[in-house]
Amino acid sequence: MRNKSKLCIAAAMLFAYVLQTDATPALDAATVAAHAAVARRAAGEGMVLLKNDGALPLAKGSRVALLGEYGVYRPGGGGSSNVKPVRTVDIPAGLAEAGLVVDADSRDTAVFVVSRESSESHDRPDKAFDLSRKELDGIAKAKADGFRRIVVVFNAGNAINLKPIAGDPAVNAILWVWYPGGEGGAATGDVLVGDVNPSGRLASTFAERVDDYPANPKWNESRWYVPYEEDIFVGYRYFETIPGAKGKVVYPFGHGLSYTTFDVVCNKIENDGDMVSAMVKVTNTGKAAGRRSVLCYTSQTGGAAEHPAIELRAFAKTKLLDPGESEELALSFAKNDLAYFDDEGSSGKIGSWVIDRGVYRVLVGGSVRDVAEVASFVVAEDVILSTPGFKLQADRLARRMRADGTYSVEPVSYPGHKEYPENGTVRTNALEKAEITLFDVADGKATLDGFLDQMTLEEMLRLLYGHPKHDPSGTGSIGDFAKFGISAAQTCDGPAGVRRATPSTYFPCAALLACAFDECLLNEIGDVIGAEAAEVDFDILLAPGLCIHRHPLCGRNFEYFSEDPFVAGRCAAEYVKGVQKNGVGATVKHFAGNGRELTRKTERDIVSERAFREIHLRGFERAMKEGEPWAVMTSYNGVNGYNSGENYGLLEGIMRGEWGYKGLAMTDWYTTVSMWREIGAGNDVKMPGEKLDTNGHILEEGDGVKEACYAYKRKYLSLTMVRRSAKRVCELVMKTRRFARERAAAASGR
């Protein structure tokens, strides 16, 4: 019966697209409809039902009055996530499509919509965190008008203070729909009438006040620096650990309601010394079909170092279970995932990754407040996994938070190093015609090193300077040296869909997708976006973003997944895998620590190495190791004295040296650091191929190349550095479909 309904919905959507699309998409109508169905399903999976006293779901045919900002629908945030949609279904249209009758005169059900804007390059003002006087008065008027039910729908990309309505018995339900994409209005209708049983859970904590978040005291201290004094206590790690912080939470991490009930029982725990696995049986004990995500946490006590009270280790989600139906889920994590980075010498081996001694409890459930202990195990003594030493040259962090809510007294400072290889010699005369092309390398007729030997320093540097976009809706190209058979790999934005001249499927924002706690869904969405990028001949997608929700006013939180690095890393890894199935490269960004948008080009983070490694880098590590993205984009902000793109310890020390990342690193657009400094640190390409002067005017293309040549002559930049980056550019280009076409064309012309 459900399959028949899905077919009917798909047919109706296909008909709707034929009628509603005002611009011709690159894909055929059937594919467009299929992609839209994925976007609609994804939106419904990630919407979070925060409160419900039984008012929802609404019966089809019910009359509802739309109140608040229902006319201001936000499918997504501004900036790189903004997509030209094939179709946009707003909330009024979505409710009507779901079978509800929108009637301004009805006093049965009020659907009050709250909308908030968020965008790249901007942070939200403090007032945006609270419900406005107008919004509170609007809800009060709905109460005074005698509505039988009041349902508040939030179309927003960042957390808001929900305390005034969370405990108000007159507000019957709260549905958080985030930025749900082009099909978001339809998905909202699906959830309100129960065609979709909500299964989303918050991937970030909703507190009562901005001041309740531990990052806030130093949030606006300076436009030039940001001290991370909360240290490892970010999000639920703070609220569940620090004395007195629990009471500041309105809705905790992992909170989310359903229209049915589930029984969750752990039947088996296995601990083989390397992996811990919990076999959990989930049974639908209610009256409606639904899905249930299960989250697995650990809690450690008795060790030498300080730790958060609880940390997420694994999650899984059931299929759609009918009433009475069961499914067994496997939730597993590696023992090595328990390690902390010892930057204070607690283990006696400073600069090491260590599994702390002590008792570890394994907890299974939903939110951080809704868990049950299913097992425990003891680590008798510290286990030293590796000793990489310090790579981030800590820049005198004045103090760091402790687990009891106090702060350390001594400033934090660590040793660091920056290594530059020796200079070498390079060909000085440019060849009129290449003796070896990149096609020859791909054909196995020459080595990549031999190919680079024929290039001058200037020619190799040209590869490390991005080039203007060929497609008017693109963002620039990489490579682009026809003389040597090096294709121009085209880049495009794409966190919520491909930004292009023709319409694309507009997907929900990353913050919503994380709330689905469904890795397969992220893979599927990546696959669709990758297919659409391939269809219009883009090679590199500048997505996904996976920085941490450190502060609720960051304007780009909607584009990032979660406050938890495990969630962010798993979501990003699956998104990357999906995109790259299509011969399109994914780019994880913004590496690393982009937590404040307004001053992102001027600020430098001041952070302990433990906090940066455990919270702000761990998601990237997982995404790079598991997803193997073709590229990574460095962020504008600095980390402990060095801008990210010139941070040798971050790029060559941690990303490549410790993680073994083999792909390409590119800058964000129009960085202010000299190109030669970025190359020396392991950042391969400066984008987008144009340089701005102090007035924002574009200077001659190649200025960065000239400056780098001068740096080489002065021995600030070595040939080894230039060659390694040129090699990575060539390796990236050879992966693209564009290169394969041009290689085939060259072969047929011989």
Buried (B, 14 or more C-beta within 10 A) or exposed (E): EEEEEEEEBBEEBBEBBEEEBEEEBBBEBEBBBBBBBBBBBBBBBBBBBBBBEEBBBBEBEBBBBBBBBBEBBBBBBBBBBBBBBBBBBBBBBBBBBBBBEBBEEBBBBBBBBBBBBBBBEBBBEBEBBBBEEEBEEBBEEBBEEEBEBBBBBBBBBBBBBBBBBBEBEEBBBBBBBBBBBBBBBBBBBBBBBBBBBBBBBBBBBBBBBBEBBBBBEBBBEEEEBBBBBBBBBBBBBBBBBBEEBBEBBBBBBBBBBBBBBBEBBBEEBEBEEEEBBBBBBBBBEBEBBBBBBBBBBBBBEEBBBBBBBBBBBBBBBBEBBEBEEBBEBEBBBEBEBBBBBBBBEBBEEBBBBBBBBBEBBBBBBBBBBBBEEBBBBEBEEBBBBEEBBBBBBBBEBBBBBBBEBEEBEEEBBBEBEBEBEEBEEBBEEEBEEBEBBBBBBBEEEBEBEEBBBBBBBBBBBBBBBBBBBEBEBBBBBBBBBEEBBBBBBBBBBBBBBBBBEBBBBBBBBBBBBBBBBBBEBBBBBBBBBBBBBBBBBBBBBBBBBBBBBBBBBBBBBBBBBBBBBBBBBBBBBBBBBBBBBBBBBBBBBBBBBBBBBBBBBBBBBBBBBBBBBBBBBBBBBBBBEBBBBBBBBBBBBBBBBBBBBBBBBBBBBBBBBBBEBEBBBBBBBBBEBBBBBBBBBBBBBBBBBBBEEEEEEEEEBBBBBEBBBEBBEEEBBBBBBBBBBBBBBBBBBBBBBBBBEBBEEBEEEE
